[in-house]
């Protein structure tokens, strides 16, 4: 739900998502976007008041996000000849002009066709779509491989653009994964798949949960540590 408030003469727009939760969560996104998660039964005027009171803070958080995104983009260029990780292997980005946007992965290269190769957002959009498709296919393959071994089958398996999480398991047994996992080595992707499948047994991070993970991946700690240490490398 789109809403807006007046904060000191400044119009502040935000997206409201009301769910079954007990507290309010504010999220600042790139390009000045604000997202608010609030309890379903909370009055709209109370949510508006909270946004109004925190407007300055939220807008500054948004500007900080924009600065970080710009810095990350400078550190991860997508010009012709730059490289990007795909399943842990560096691939050279090859740009060409064409009427229809398309991406194609072949050995050692990611070929991107766009109407204007100098249009950075368009190039990144094609790369994101191409890698997301690859990620969904590969993750579903690994879910099919590990699910019988874990002894649980999930509901839906989907790919998302997640800012801080590599995967999640809902109370209904649906699994969500960050598409950027396709950049990591295959063992890292396997670790996250096993992690979320084990949540179908244990919806927590108890010793029993980690024992289940270790039963499927005895070396999971090494890949968990790799993921924690290379978060900034898996970026577009």
N, C-alpha and C positions, 0 to 999 in steps of 0.2 A: 504494500500500500504506500503510495507516494503522499507525503505530507510536507508542509512548510510552516515555519514560524517566523515572526518578526523579532529580531534580537537587536535592540538598540538602533532601529532604523535599517537593519541589514536583513535581507530575506535569506533564511537558511532552509534549504530543502533537505529532506532525508527520506530514506526508505524504511518503513516500519514492518517488522516481521514479528507477529505475535504467536508464540508457541507455548507449550506446557513447560514452564520454567518458573523459578521463584524470584529471580532478580532481573535487572535490566543490564544489558550489555551494549556498549557503544563501540562502533567500529568505524575508523576513518580509512577511506579507500583512496586510490589515486584519482586525480582530476577533481578534487573537491567533493567526492561522493561520501555520504554518511549513511551508515546502516545502523538501525537500532533494533535489538531483539528484546522483546518485553513479554511479560505474562499475558495470557489471553484475556484475563478478567480485568486487567488494569485499564483505568479510564484514559481515554485519548487526551483529555486536557492535562492530566497528570504527566503523561509522557511528553507532551508538547512543552510543559513547564520545565521538565528536566533537560530537554534539548536546548531550550532557551537559556537556561542557567549555565550550561556547559558549552554554548555556541563558540565562544572564543577559543576555548581549549580544543574543541573538536576541529575547528578550522586550522589551527596551528598544527595539530596532529596530521591533518590532511596535507599541509604544505611540507611537513617533514617526510611523509610517505612519498610525495612527488620528488623531493630531492633525492631520496634513497633510490627510487626507481630510475631516475635519470643517471645517477652514479652507477647503478647496476648495468644499465644499458651501455654506458661508456666502457665498462669493464667486460661486457659480453656483446661485442659488435656482431652485426649480421651482414656485413658487407661481403661482396664477392671475394672469395679466398680466405675468409675467416673460418674458424672451426667451431663445431658443436659436438658434444658428446651424445652418442646414440648407443645404448646398451653398453656403456663404458668405453666405447671406442671412438676416438676423434674422427669426425667426418668433415670434409671440406664443403663449405657452402658455395654453390655455384648459382649465380643469378642470371636470368635471361628475360628479355622482354617478350611478352606474348599477350594475345587478346584475353585469354582465360587464365585465372589464377589456379595454380596447381603445384603440388609438391611430390617429389619422387625420391625414394631412398634407394641407393644402389651401393655396391661395395666401395666404401671409402668416401662417398659423396652424398650430399643432400642437394638435389637440384630443385630450384624454386623458380617458377614462372609467374610473373606479375605484369600488368600493363605498364607500371612505372617502377623499375628496380630501385629508384632513389626514394620511394615511398616506404620509409622505415616501418610504420605501423602495419602497412599492407604485407610487407615481407614477413614480419613477425607473426602476423595472423595466419599466413599460409604455413609457416613452420609449425606453429602451435597446432593447427588442425591436422597436419601430417603426422606429427609425433603423437598427438592424442589418439588418432586412429590406430597407430602402431601399438601404443600403450594398451588400449582397450583389448586388442586382439591378443597381445602377449599375456596380459594379466588374466584374461579369461582362460587361456591355455593353462596357466600355472594354477589357477583355482581348480580347474578340472583335474589337474594332476594331484594336488595336495588334499582336496576335499575328502576323497575316500580314505586317505591315510589319517587325517585328523578325525574322521568319523562324523562330520557335520557338513551339510550342504547349505549354502547361503541362499537368500532370496535373490534380489536383483544385484548385479555387479555393475557399477557405473564409474565413470571417470569424471573428475571435477578439477576446477582450478582452485586449489586450496593454498592459502597463504602460509599456514603454519603447521599443517598436518600432512602426513604422508598417506594415511589411511584412516578409516573409521568404520565402526560396526554399529548399526542401529539396533534398537530394542526389538525390531521386527526381523532381524537377521539379514538386513540388506548391507552390502559392503560398498564403500566408496573409496576410491584411490586417487591420489594426485598423479596427473598425467606426466609430471616431470620425472617420475620414477623410471621412465623409459630411457632417461639419460644415464642412469646409474648402471653399474655392472649387474648382470643377471642375478647374481647371488643376493644383491641388495633387494631387488624386486621380489625375489623368493621370500626373503625374510619378512617383508611387509605383508605379503600374501599370507604366509603362515601365521604371522602375528594376528591379523584380523580374523582368520579362520578359527584360531584358538579362542577368540573372544566369543565364539558361538557356544563354547563350553563354559568358559569363565569370563563373565562380563566385568573384569577387574584386572589388576596387575599384581595379584597375589603370588606367593611362591608356587602354588599349584599351577597358575597360569604360565609362569616362566618355565616350569618343568615340562608342560605340554609343548611349548615352543622348542625347547631344547631337545625334546624327543623327536621332533621332525628335522631340526637343524642343529646338530651338536655344536657347530661353530657360529651360531647366530650372534654371539657377543661381538665377534670381529666385524661382522657386517653392520650390526647396529652402531658400533663405534665409527665405522667408515661413513655411514650416513650422517651421523652427528657432526663429523669433522669436515664433510664436503658439501654441506647444505648450500653454501654460496656458489659452488661450481654447477649446481643443477638449477640454472636460471635462464630465462629467456625474457 
